[in-house]
Amino acid sequence: MKRLCHQCRDEMIEDCKVTVEGGFYGIKVSETGNGIFKNASSRLQAAVCPSCGYVALYVEDVREFRK
Ligand SMILES: [Zn+2]
């Protein structure tokens, strides 16, 4: 599945690492809840459009969020 830019429809460069500048920390996205099955988390990744610079964020392992 190719990721297309929302602005100009060009094909985006995926699997870009998202880090906090000045550190080696990544950013994680988590879904928290009360039940055992309501805990999902995954590392955040980015796709960058080589034409206009638009950045799209997505989680590394989306299966974590599928119930
Ligand atoms: Zn673009």
PDB file of the backbone (N, CA, C, O) and the ligand in Angstrom, with CONECT records:
HET     ZN  A 101       1
ATOM      1  N   MET A   1       0.845  -1.197   0.000  1.00  0.00           N
ATOM      2  CA  MET A   1       0.000   0.000   0.000  1.00  0.00           C
ATOM      3  C   MET A   1       0.882   1.250   0.000  1.00  0.00           C
ATOM      4  O   MET A   1       1.613   1.515   0.955  1.00  0.00           O
ATOM      5  N   LYS A   2       0.796   2.002  -1.081  1.00  0.00           N
ATOM      6  CA  LYS A   2       1.592   3.215  -1.162  1.00  0.00           C
ATOM      7  C   LYS A   2       0.875   4.352  -0.445  1.00  0.00           C
ATOM      8  O   LYS A   2      -0.353   4.439  -0.440  1.00  0.00           O
ATOM      9  N   ARG A   3       1.672   5.211   0.152  1.00  0.00           N
ATOM     10  CA  ARG A   3       1.135   6.363   0.850  1.00  0.00           C
ATOM     11  C   ARG A   3       1.295   7.578  -0.054  1.00  0.00           C
ATOM     12  O   ARG A   3       2.407   7.916  -0.458  1.00  0.00           O
ATOM     13  N   LEU A   4       0.181   8.233  -0.368  1.00  0.00           N
ATOM     14  CA  LEU A   4       0.248   9.389  -1.254  1.00  0.00           C
ATOM     15  C   LEU A   4       0.082  10.673  -0.453  1.00  0.00           C
ATOM     16  O   LEU A   4      -0.652  10.720   0.534  1.00  0.00           O
ATOM     17  N   CYS A   5       0.779  11.712  -0.900  1.00  0.00           N
ATOM     18  CA  CYS A   5       0.723  13.004  -0.235  1.00  0.00           C
ATOM     19  C   CYS A   5      -0.698  13.577  -0.300  1.00  0.00           C
ATOM     20  O   CYS A   5      -1.335  13.552  -1.353  1.00  0.00           O
ATOM     21  N   HIS A   6      -1.182  14.092   0.826  1.00  0.00           N
ATOM     22  CA  HIS A   6      -2.522  14.668   0.872  1.00  0.00           C
ATOM     23  C   HIS A   6      -2.589  15.996   0.133  1.00  0.00           C
ATOM     24  O   HIS A   6      -3.672  16.454  -0.233  1.00  0.00           O
ATOM     25  N   GLN A   7      -1.449  16.608  -0.084  1.00  0.00           N
ATOM     26  CA  GLN A   7      -1.413  17.918  -0.727  1.00  0.00           C
ATOM     27  C   GLN A   7      -1.247  17.819  -2.239  1.00  0.00           C
ATOM     28  O   GLN A   7      -1.989  18.455  -2.988  1.00  0.00           O
ATOM     29  N   CYS A   8      -0.279  17.027  -2.691  1.00  0.00           N
ATOM     30  CA  CYS A   8       0.019  17.022  -4.122  1.00  0.00           C
ATOM     31  C   CYS A   8      -0.038  15.632  -4.752  1.00  0.00           C
ATOM     32  O   CYS A   8       0.280  15.477  -5.931  1.00  0.00           O
ATOM     33  N   ARG A   9      -0.436  14.629  -3.986  1.00  0.00           N
ATOM     34  CA  ARG A   9      -0.636  13.276  -4.523  1.00  0.00           C
ATOM     35  C   ARG A   9       0.648  12.590  -4.982  1.00  0.00           C
ATOM     36  O   ARG A   9       0.584  11.575  -5.675  1.00  0.00           O
ATOM     37  N   ASP A  10       1.787  13.111  -4.618  1.00  0.00           N
ATOM     38  CA  ASP A  10       3.040  12.458  -4.953  1.00  0.00           C
ATOM     39  C   ASP A  10       3.242  11.289  -3.991  1.00  0.00           C
ATOM     40  O   ASP A  10       2.657  11.270  -2.908  1.00  0.00           O
ATOM     41  N   GLU A  11       4.059  10.325  -4.376  1.00  0.00           N
ATOM     42  CA  GLU A  11       4.318   9.177  -3.520  1.00  0.00           C
ATOM     43  C   GLU A  11       5.261   9.584  -2.393  1.00  0.00           C
ATOM     44  O   GLU A  11       6.288  10.223  -2.625  1.00  0.00           O
ATOM     45  N   MET A  12       4.898   9.205  -1.170  1.00  0.00           N
ATOM     46  CA  MET A  12       5.676   9.656  -0.018  1.00  0.00           C
ATOM     47  C   MET A  12       6.783   8.670   0.349  1.00  0.00           C
ATOM     48  O   MET A  12       6.704   7.484   0.028  1.00  0.00           O
ATOM     49  N   ILE A  13       7.808   9.172   1.022  1.00  0.00           N
ATOM     50  CA  ILE A  13       8.895   8.334   1.519  1.00  0.00           C
ATOM     51  C   ILE A  13       8.510   7.878   2.915  1.00  0.00           C
ATOM     52  O   ILE A  13       8.366   8.698   3.821  1.00  0.00           O
ATOM     53  N   GLU A  14       8.342   6.568   3.094  1.00  0.00           N
ATOM     54  CA  GLU A  14       7.845   6.045   4.359  1.00  0.00           C
ATOM     55  C   GLU A  14       8.967   5.602   5.295  1.00  0.00           C
ATOM     56  O   GLU A  14      10.150   5.676   4.963  1.00  0.00           O
ATOM     57  N   ASP A  15       8.557   5.140   6.470  1.00  0.00           N
ATOM     58  CA  ASP A  15       9.460   4.585   7.486  1.00  0.00           C
ATOM     59  C   ASP A  15      10.500   5.587   7.979  1.00  0.00           C
ATOM     60  O   ASP A  15      11.596   5.189   8.374  1.00  0.00           O
ATOM     61  N   CYS A  16      10.182   6.859   7.963  1.00  0.00           N
ATOM     62  CA  CYS A  16      11.087   7.854   8.521  1.00  0.00           C
ATOM     63  C   CYS A  16      10.943   7.828  10.043  1.00  0.00           C
ATOM     64  O   CYS A  16       9.840   7.734  10.581  1.00  0.00           O
ATOM     65  N   LYS A  17      12.074   7.914  10.710  1.00  0.00           N
ATOM     66  CA  LYS A  17      12.086   7.845  12.160  1.00  0.00           C
ATOM     67  C   LYS A  17      11.707   9.203  12.757  1.00  0.00           C
ATOM     68  O   LYS A  17      12.171  10.247  12.299  1.00  0.00           O
ATOM     69  N   VAL A  18      10.865   9.169  13.774  1.00  0.00           N
ATOM     70  CA  VAL A  18      10.477  10.402  14.459  1.00  0.00           C
ATOM     71  C   VAL A  18      11.224  10.460  15.790  1.00  0.00           C
ATOM     72  O   VAL A  18      11.060   9.579  16.634  1.00  0.00           O
ATOM     73  N   THR A  19      12.038  11.488  15.977  1.00  0.00           N
ATOM     74  CA  THR A  19      12.771  11.625  17.230  1.00  0.00           C
ATOM     75  C   THR A  19      12.651  13.047  17.756  1.00  0.00           C
ATOM     76  O   THR A  19      12.299  13.968  17.018  1.00  0.00           O
ATOM     77  N   VAL A  20      12.943  13.210  19.018  1.00  0.00           N
ATOM     78  CA  VAL A  20      12.984  14.530  19.621  1.00  0.00           C
ATOM     79  C   VAL A  20      14.366  15.109  19.340  1.00  0.00           C
ATOM     80  O   VAL A  20      15.380  14.460  19.595  1.00  0.00           O
ATOM     81  N   GLU A  21      14.401  16.312  18.823  1.00  0.00           N
ATOM     82  CA  GLU A  21      15.679  16.913  18.470  1.00  0.00           C
ATOM     83  C   GLU A  21      16.572  17.060  19.697  1.00  0.00           C
ATOM     84  O   GLU A  21      16.120  17.489  20.759  1.00  0.00           O
ATOM     85  N   GLY A  22      17.839  16.699  19.540  1.00  0.00           N
ATOM     86  CA  GLY A  22      18.778  16.799  20.649  1.00  0.00           C
ATOM     87  C   GLY A  22      18.834  15.530  21.479  1.00  0.00           C
ATOM     88  O   GLY A  22      19.631  15.440  22.412  1.00  0.00           O
ATOM     89  N   GLY A  23      18.016  14.563  21.162  1.00  0.00           N
ATOM     90  CA  GLY A  23      18.004  13.319  21.921  1.00  0.00           C
ATOM     91  C   GLY A  23      17.810  12.141  21.013  1.00  0.00           C
ATOM     92  O   GLY A  23      17.697  12.290  19.796  1.00  0.00           O
ATOM     93  N   PHE A  24      17.773  10.975  21.598  1.00  0.00           N
ATOM     94  CA  PHE A  24      17.579   9.776  20.801  1.00  0.00           C
ATOM     95  C   PHE A  24      16.216   9.162  21.087  1.00  0.00           C
ATOM     96  O   PHE A  24      15.971   7.991  20.797  1.00  0.00           O
ATOM     97  N   TYR A  25      15.350   9.964  21.652  1.00  0.00           N
ATOM     98  CA  TYR A  25      14.048   9.452  22.027  1.00  0.00           C
ATOM     99  C   TYR A  25      13.098   9.456  20.845  1.00  0.00           C
ATOM    100  O   TYR A  25      13.044  10.421  20.083  1.00  0.00           O
ATOM    101  N   GLY A  26      12.359   8.386  20.697  1.00  0.00           N
ATOM    102  CA  GLY A  26      11.285   8.358  19.723  1.00  0.00           C
ATOM    103  C   GLY A  26      10.007   8.769  20.405  1.00  0.00           C
ATOM    104  O   GLY A  26       9.997   9.052  21.603  1.00  0.00           O
ATOM    105  N   ILE A  27       8.947   8.803  19.663  1.00  0.00           N
ATOM    106  CA  ILE A  27       7.645   9.139  20.233  1.00  0.00           C
ATOM    107  C   ILE A  27       6.729   7.945  20.056  1.00  0.00           C
ATOM    108  O   ILE A  27       6.646   7.364  18.973  1.00  0.00           O
ATOM    109  N   LYS A  28       6.052   7.589  21.115  1.00  0.00           N
ATOM    110  CA  LYS A  28       5.142   6.458  21.049  1.00  0.00           C
ATOM    111  C   LYS A  28       3.706   6.932  21.144  1.00  0.00           C
ATOM    112  O   LYS A  28       3.402   7.916  21.818  1.00  0.00           O
ATOM    113  N   VAL A  29       2.837   6.222  20.464  1.00  0.00           N
ATOM    114  CA  VAL A  29       1.407   6.495  20.531  1.00  0.00           C
ATOM    115  C   VAL A  29       0.761   5.344  21.279  1.00  0.00           C
ATOM    116  O   VAL A  29       0.983   4.180  20.946  1.00  0.00           O
ATOM    117  N   SER A  30      -0.032   5.663  22.283  1.00  0.00           N
ATOM    118  CA  SER A  30      -0.659   4.621  23.081  1.00  0.00           C
ATOM    119  C   SER A  30      -2.151   4.850  23.211  1.00  0.00           C
ATOM    120  O   SER A  30      -2.633   5.981  23.264  1.00  0.00           O
ATOM    121  N   GLU A  31      -2.855   3.745  23.260  1.00  0.00           N
ATOM    122  CA  GLU A  31      -4.280   3.791  23.561  1.00  0.00           C
ATOM    123  C   GLU A  31      -4.427   3.120  24.912  1.00  0.00           C
ATOM    124  O   GLU A  31      -4.051   1.959  25.077  1.00  0.00           O
ATOM    125  N   THR A  32      -4.966   3.837  25.870  1.00  0.00           N
ATOM    126  CA  THR A  32      -5.091   3.248  27.189  1.00  0.00           C
ATOM    127  C   THR A  32      -6.557   3.086  27.563  1.00  0.00           C
ATOM    128  O   THR A  32      -7.413   3.872  27.157  1.00  0.00           O
ATOM    129  N   GLY A  33      -6.817   2.069  28.333  1.00  0.00           N
ATOM    130  CA  GLY A  33      -8.185   1.824  28.758  1.00  0.00           C
ATOM    131  C   GLY A  33      -8.197   0.988  30.012  1.00  0.00           C
ATOM    132  O   GLY A  33      -7.152   0.748  30.616  1.00  0.00           O
ATOM    133  N   ASN A  34      -9.345   0.554  30.397  1.00  0.00           N
ATOM    134  CA  ASN A  34      -9.483  -0.186  31.647  1.00  0.00           C
ATOM    135  C   ASN A  34      -9.251  -1.684  31.479  1.00  0.00           C
ATOM    136  O   ASN A  34      -8.648  -2.322  32.342  1.00  0.00           O
ATOM    137  N   GLY A  35      -9.721  -2.234  30.390  1.00  0.00           N
ATOM    138  CA  GLY A  35      -9.654  -3.682  30.200  1.00  0.00           C
ATOM    139  C   GLY A  35      -8.286  -4.158  29.775  1.00  0.00           C
ATOM    140  O   GLY A  35      -7.438  -3.361  29.374  1.00  0.00           O
ATOM    141  N   ILE A  36      -8.071  -5.449  29.862  1.00  0.00           N
ATOM    142  CA  ILE A  36      -6.808  -6.064  29.482  1.00  0.00           C
ATOM    143  C   ILE A  36      -6.537  -5.858  27.988  1.00  0.00           C
ATOM    144  O   ILE A  36      -5.396  -5.670  27.567  1.00  0.00           O
ATOM    145  N   PHE A  37      -7.601  -5.897  27.212  1.00  0.00           N
ATOM    146  CA  PHE A  37      -7.437  -5.809  25.762  1.00  0.00           C
ATOM    147  C   PHE A  37      -7.478  -4.384  25.254  1.00  0.00           C
ATOM    148  O   PHE A  37      -7.454  -4.145  24.047  1.00  0.00           O
ATOM    149  N   LYS A  38      -7.539  -3.449  26.165  1.00  0.00           N
ATOM    150  CA  LYS A  38      -7.616  -2.051  25.733  1.00  0.00           C
ATOM    151  C   LYS A  38      -6.291  -1.334  25.904  1.00  0.00           C
ATOM    152  O   LYS A  38      -6.254  -0.138  26.194  1.00  0.00           O
ATOM    153  N   ASN A  39      -5.213  -2.063  25.726  1.00  0.00           N
ATOM    154  CA  ASN A  39      -3.911  -1.422  25.793  1.00  0.00           C
ATOM    155  C   ASN A  39      -3.151  -1.658  24.500  1.00  0.00           C
ATOM    156  O   ASN A  39      -2.783  -2.789  24.181  1.00  0.00           O
ATOM    157  N   ALA A  40      -2.926  -0.614  23.781  1.00  0.00           N
ATOM    158  CA  ALA A  40      -2.182  -0.735  22.533  1.00  0.00           C
ATOM    159  C   ALA A  40      -1.185   0.403  22.459  1.00  0.00           C
ATOM    160  O   ALA A  40      -1.496   1.547  22.791  1.00  0.00           O
ATOM    161  N   SER A  41       0.028   0.069  22.015  1.00  0.00           N
ATOM    162  CA  SER A  41       1.004   1.135  21.822  1.00  0.00           C
ATOM    163  C   SER A  41       1.952   0.753  20.706  1.00  0.00           C
ATOM    164  O   SER A  41       2.216  -0.429  20.485  1.00  0.00           O
ATOM    165  N   SER A  42       2.451   1.721  20.021  1.00  0.00           N
ATOM    166  CA  SER A  42       3.377   1.471  18.927  1.00  0.00           C
ATOM    167  C   SER A  42       4.231   2.705  18.705  1.00  0.00           C
ATOM    168  O   SER A  42       3.843   3.828  19.027  1.00  0.00           O
ATOM    169  N   ARG A  43       5.392   2.462  18.152  1.00  0.00           N
ATOM    170  CA  ARG A  43       6.284   3.578  17.856  1.00  0.00           C
ATOM    171  C   ARG A  43       5.707   4.399  16.698  1.00  0.00           C
ATOM    172  O   ARG A  43       5.062   3.870  15.792  1.00  0.00           O
ATOM    173  N   LEU A  44       5.959   5.682  16.759  1.00  0.00           N
ATOM    174  CA  LEU A  44       5.456   6.588  15.735  1.00  0.00           C
ATOM    175  C   LEU A  44       6.478   6.714  14.608  1.00  0.00           C
ATOM    176  O   LEU A  44       7.677   6.852  14.850  1.00  0.00           O
ATOM    177  N   GLN A  45       5.983   6.662  13.381  1.00  0.00           N
ATOM    178  CA  GLN A  45       6.858   6.856  12.232  1.00  0.00           C
ATOM    179  C   GLN A  45       6.273   7.929  11.337  1.00  0.00           C
ATOM    180  O   GLN A  45       5.117   8.320  11.495  1.00  0.00           O
ATOM    181  N   ALA A  46       7.066   8.399  10.407  1.00  0.00           N
ATOM    182  CA  ALA A  46       6.600   9.473   9.538  1.00  0.00           C
ATOM    183  C   ALA A  46       6.847   9.137   8.076  1.00  0.00           C
ATOM    184  O   ALA A  46       7.774   8.403   7.733  1.00  0.00           O
ATOM    185  N   ALA A  47       6.000   9.690   7.229  1.00  0.00           N
ATOM    186  CA  ALA A  47       6.210   9.629   5.786  1.00  0.00           C
ATOM    187  C   ALA A  47       6.372  11.062   5.307  1.00  0.00           C
ATOM    188  O   ALA A  47       5.624  11.952   5.712  1.00  0.00           O
ATOM    189  N   VAL A  48       7.360  11.278   4.439  1.00  0.00           N
ATOM    190  CA  VAL A  48       7.649  12.629   3.972  1.00  0.00           C
ATOM    191  C   VAL A  48       7.436  12.716   2.466  1.00  0.00           C
ATOM    192  O   VAL A  48       7.873  11.838   1.722  1.00  0.00           O
ATOM    193  N   CYS A  49       6.772  13.762   2.022  1.00  0.00           N
ATOM    194  CA  CYS A  49       6.573  13.985   0.588  1.00  0.00           C
ATOM    195  C   CYS A  49       7.813  14.676   0.034  1.00  0.00           C
ATOM    196  O   CYS A  49       8.188  15.744   0.517  1.00  0.00           O
ATOM    197  N   PRO A  50       8.456  14.083  -0.973  1.00  0.00           N
ATOM    198  CA  PRO A  50       9.667  14.684  -1.538  1.00  0.00           C
ATOM    199  C   PRO A  50       9.385  15.929  -2.382  1.00  0.00           C
ATOM    200  O   PRO A  50      10.309  16.667  -2.725  1.00  0.00           O
ATOM    201  N   SER A  51       8.134  16.160  -2.712  1.00  0.00           N
ATOM    202  CA  SER A  51       7.801  17.314  -3.563  1.00  0.00           C
ATOM    203  C   SER A  51       7.495  18.569  -2.761  1.00  0.00           C
ATOM    204  O   SER A  51       8.035  19.639  -3.042  1.00  0.00           O
ATOM    205  N   CYS A  52       6.621  18.437  -1.755  1.00  0.00           N
ATOM    206  CA  CYS A  52       6.192  19.646  -1.042  1.00  0.00           C
ATOM    207  C   CYS A  52       6.591  19.648   0.432  1.00  0.00           C
ATOM    208  O   CYS A  52       6.428  20.664   1.107  1.00  0.00           O
ATOM    209  N   GLY A  53       7.111  18.530   0.945  1.00  0.00           N
ATOM    210  CA  GLY A  53       7.561  18.491   2.329  1.00  0.00           C
ATOM    211  C   GLY A  53       6.487  18.133   3.325  1.00  0.00           C
ATOM    212  O   GLY A  53       6.732  18.160   4.531  1.00  0.00           O
ATOM    213  N   TYR A  54       5.305  17.801   2.853  1.00  0.00           N
ATOM    214  CA  TYR A  54       4.227  17.413   3.763  1.00  0.00           C
ATOM    215  C   TYR A  54       4.637  16.160   4.524  1.00  0.00           C
ATOM    216  O   TYR A  54       5.212  15.234   3.951  1.00  0.00           O
ATOM    217  N   VAL A  55       4.335  16.140   5.827  1.00  0.00           N
ATOM    218  CA  VAL A  55       4.686  14.999   6.671  1.00  0.00           C
ATOM    219  C   VAL A  55       3.417  14.354   7.199  1.00  0.00           C
ATOM    220  O   VAL A  55       2.526  15.039   7.703  1.00  0.00           O
ATOM    221  N   ALA A  56       3.338  13.043   7.083  1.00  0.00           N
ATOM    222  CA  ALA A  56       2.224  12.289   7.643  1.00  0.00           C
ATOM    223  C   ALA A  56       2.771  11.368   8.722  1.00  0.00           C
ATOM    224  O   ALA A  56       3.786  10.701   8.521  1.00  0.00           O
ATOM    225  N   LEU A  57       2.102  11.331   9.861  1.00  0.00           N
ATOM    226  CA  LEU A  57       2.530  10.461  10.955  1.00  0.00           C
ATOM    227  C   LEU A  57       1.656   9.217  10.999  1.00  0.00           C
ATOM    228  O   LEU A  57       0.455   9.276  10.736  1.00  0.00           O
ATOM    229  N   TYR A  58       2.275   8.089  11.336  1.00  0.00           N
ATOM    230  CA  TYR A  58       1.520   6.850  11.479  1.00  0.00           C
ATOM    231  C   TYR A  58       2.253   5.943  12.451  1.00  0.00           C
ATOM    232  O   TYR A  58       3.440   6.136  12.713  1.00  0.00           O
ATOM    233  N   VAL A  59       1.548   4.957  12.987  1.00  0.00           N
ATOM    234  CA  VAL A  59       2.179   4.048  13.936  1.00  0.00           C
ATOM    235  C   VAL A  59       2.845   2.901  13.192  1.00  0.00           C
ATOM    236  O   VAL A  59       2.399   2.477  12.126  1.00  0.00           O
ATOM    237  N   GLU A  60       3.933   2.412  13.791  1.00  0.00           N
ATOM    238  CA  GLU A  60       4.736   1.373  13.177  1.00  0.00           C
ATOM    239  C   GLU A  60       3.940   0.069  13.026  1.00  0.00           C
ATOM    240  O   GLU A  60       3.977  -0.570  11.975  1.00  0.00           O
ATOM    241  N   ASP A  61       3.235  -0.308  14.070  1.00  0.00           N
ATOM    242  CA  ASP A  61       2.502  -1.574  14.050  1.00  0.00           C
ATOM    243  C   ASP A  61       1.023  -1.326  14.297  1.00  0.00           C
ATOM    244  O   ASP A  61       0.565  -1.319  15.439  1.00  0.00           O
ATOM    245  N   VAL A  62       0.293  -1.126  13.230  1.00  0.00           N
ATOM    246  CA  VAL A  62      -1.119  -0.771  13.362  1.00  0.00           C
ATOM    247  C   VAL A  62      -1.953  -1.927  13.904  1.00  0.00           C
ATOM    248  O   VAL A  62      -3.049  -1.712  14.422  1.00  0.00           O
ATOM    249  N   ARG A  63      -1.437  -3.163  13.788  1.00  0.00           N
ATOM    250  CA  ARG A  63      -2.188  -4.322  14.290  1.00  0.00           C
ATOM    251  C   ARG A  63      -2.443  -4.232  15.793  1.00  0.00           C
ATOM    252  O   ARG A  63      -3.408  -4.790  16.316  1.00  0.00           O
ATOM    253  N   GLU A  64      -1.538  -3.502  16.475  1.00  0.00           N
ATOM    254  CA  GLU A  64      -1.707  -3.311  17.915  1.00  0.00           C
ATOM    255  C   GLU A  64      -3.031  -2.646  18.239  1.00  0.00           C
ATOM    256  O   GLU A  64      -3.588  -2.847  19.318  1.00  0.00           O
ATOM    257  N   PHE A  65      -3.533  -1.853  17.301  1.00  0.00           N
ATOM    258  CA  PHE A  65      -4.738  -1.077  17.561  1.00  0.00           C
ATOM    259  C   PHE A  65      -5.993  -1.735  17.014  1.00  0.00           C
ATOM    260  O   PHE A  65      -7.100  -1.227  17.193  1.00  0.00           O
ATOM    261  N   ARG A  66      -5.819  -2.850  16.359  1.00  0.00           N
ATOM    262  CA  ARG A  66      -7.006  -3.550  15.824  1.00  0.00           C
ATOM    263  C   ARG A  66      -7.546  -4.503  16.869  1.00  0.00           C
ATOM    264  O   ARG A  66      -6.810  -5.275  17.484  1.00  0.00           O
ATOM    265  N   LYS A  67      -8.820  -4.428  17.047  1.00  0.00           N
ATOM    266  CA  LYS A  67      -9.440  -5.287  18.052  1.00  0.00           C
ATOM    267  C   LYS A  67     -10.389  -6.274  17.383  1.00  0.00           C
ATOM    268  O   LYS A  67     -11.012  -7.089  18.063  1.00  0.00           O
TER     269      LYS A  67
HETATM  270 ZN    ZN A 101       3.355  16.677  -1.478  1.00  0.00          ZN2+
END
